[in-house]
């Protein structure tokens, strides 16, 4: 049962992170298309947002290992 919980946690976290990254990058491209002069600022903000979103699956993997261990 722990393996199923771990697989669900990691899988759902990966799906959520993928959707989140897609939204972030899509909106950044829209912003750059509207105001090309803000490209550097928008890209910096995008990379910070992607880093924060990518932390979620990493935390899910750690939790999955904890569930598998107990």
ZIMOVEN-V304178 format. One record per residue. N is the residue number from 1. RES is the residue in three letters. PSI is psi in radians with two decimals (NA if undefined). OMEGA is omega in radians with two decimals (* if undefined). Layout:
n=N res=RES psi=PSI omega=OMEGA
n=N res=RES psi=PSI omega=OMEGA
This chain:
n=1 res=UNK psi=-0.60 omega=3.12
n=2 res=UNK psi=-0.61 omega=3.13
n=3 res=UNK psi=-0.67 omega=3.11
n=4 res=UNK psi=-0.75 omega=3.12
n=5 res=UNK psi=-0.71 omega=3.13
n=6 res=UNK psi=-0.75 omega=-3.14
n=7 res=UNK psi=-0.72 omega=3.10
n=8 res=UNK psi=-0.75 omega=-3.12
n=9 res=UNK psi=-0.82 omega=-3.11
n=10 res=UNK psi=-0.73 omega=-3.13
n=11 res=UNK psi=-0.82 omega=-3.14
n=12 res=UNK psi=-0.63 omega=3.09
n=13 res=UNK psi=-0.68 omega=3.13
n=14 res=UNK psi=-0.72 omega=3.11
n=15 res=UNK psi=-0.80 omega=3.13
n=16 res=UNK psi=-0.73 omega=3.13
n=17 res=UNK psi=-0.67 omega=3.11
n=18 res=UNK psi=-0.77 omega=3.09
n=19 res=UNK psi=-0.76 omega=3.13
n=20 res=UNK psi=-0.77 omega=3.12
n=21 res=UNK psi=-0.68 omega=3.11
n=22 res=UNK psi=-0.74 omega=3.12
n=23 res=UNK psi=-0.78 omega=-3.12
n=24 res=UNK psi=-0.86 omega=-3.10
n=25 res=UNK psi=-0.71 omega=3.13
n=26 res=UNK psi=-0.79 omega=3.14
n=27 res=UNK psi=-0.57 omega=3.10
n=28 res=UNK psi=-0.74 omega=3.10
n=29 res=UNK psi=-0.71 omega=3.08
n=30 res=UNK psi=-0.76 omega=3.14
n=31 res=UNK psi=-0.69 omega=3.11
n=32 res=UNK psi=-0.63 omega=3.12
n=33 res=UNK psi=-0.60 omega=-3.13
n=34 res=UNK psi=-0.70 omega=-3.11
n=35 res=UNK psi=1.48 omega=-3.08
n=36 res=UNK psi=-0.43 omega=-3.12
n=37 res=UNK psi=-0.28 omega=3.13
n=38 res=UNK psi=0.32 omega=-3.06
n=39 res=UNK psi=-0.86 omega=-3.09
n=40 res=UNK psi=-0.79 omega=3.14
n=41 res=UNK psi=-0.76 omega=-3.13
n=42 res=UNK psi=-0.69 omega=3.13
n=43 res=UNK psi=-0.70 omega=3.11
n=44 res=UNK psi=-0.80 omega=3.11
n=45 res=UNK psi=-0.67 omega=3.12
n=46 res=UNK psi=-0.80 omega=-3.12
n=47 res=UNK psi=-0.64 omega=3.08
n=48 res=UNK psi=-0.75 omega=3.11
n=49 res=UNK psi=-0.72 omega=3.12
n=50 res=UNK psi=-0.69 omega=3.12
n=51 res=UNK psi=-0.70 omega=3.12
n=52 res=UNK psi=-0.67 omega=3.13
n=53 res=UNK psi=-0.67 omega=-3.12
n=54 res=UNK psi=-0.28 omega=3.09
n=55 res=UNK psi=-0.47 omega=-3.09
n=56 res=UNK psi=-0.85 omega=3.11
n=57 res=UNK psi=-0.55 omega=3.10
n=58 res=UNK psi=-0.76 omega=3.09
n=59 res=UNK psi=-0.66 omega=3.12
n=60 res=UNK psi=-0.66 omega=3.10
n=61 res=UNK psi=-0.72 omega=3.11
n=62 res=UNK psi=-0.77 omega=3.11
n=63 res=UNK psi=-0.67 omega=3.12
n=64 res=UNK psi=-0.72 omega=3.09
n=65 res=UNK psi=-0.62 omega=3.09
n=66 res=UNK psi=-0.70 omega=3.14
n=67 res=UNK psi=-0.68 omega=3.14
n=68 res=UNK psi=-0.56 omega=-3.10
n=69 res=UNK psi=-0.52 omega=-3.08
n=70 res=UNK psi=NA omega=*
